[in-house]
Every structure is written in structure tokens, then in C-alpha cells.
Amino acid sequence: MTQILSVEEILLLLKGTDVVLRMLQAQSEYRNIETTEEFNSSNDFNLLDVINTLGEVVEAIERFQSAQNPEGNGL
């Protein structure tokens, strides 16, 4: 069963994910793991890259919303 999400729900999920990732990044345990030699990824992205990318996606969606409704009345 596929659930249809509104733009507002998508933004809420992305912003919530951003908050959770920032909380994770702030944990010394996570920072210790990320600095070890054993921690690596195939594309050299780290958690901060993911957080920044989420922010860019949120900004793009908000720009889309503004372009769709220049009067600012929401979708």
C-alpha cells in the first residue's frame, strides 16, 4: 500500500531527519567512530555532507513551493 505524502509532510520528514542527524553528529561516540581508520565510505561522504544535502533539498522544495504560489498562500 502506497501512501501519498503532501509537500508539507515531505518537508516535515526531511526536517525531522535533519534534526536527528544533527543530534547523532553531536554525540562524542559517533565522532569517535567517524575518526577511526576503519570508518570509511565508498564515496567519502560523511554525516555533515548528508545534513548539508538534506538542507539543499529542503531549500529546493521551498523554492518550488514559492514558484508555484507567488502570493505566499501555501499549496
Secondary structure, 3 states (H helix, E strand, C coil): CCCCCCHHHHHHHHHHHHHHHHHHHHCHHHHHHHCCCCCCCCCCCCHHHHHHHHHHHHHHHHHHHHHHCCCCCCC
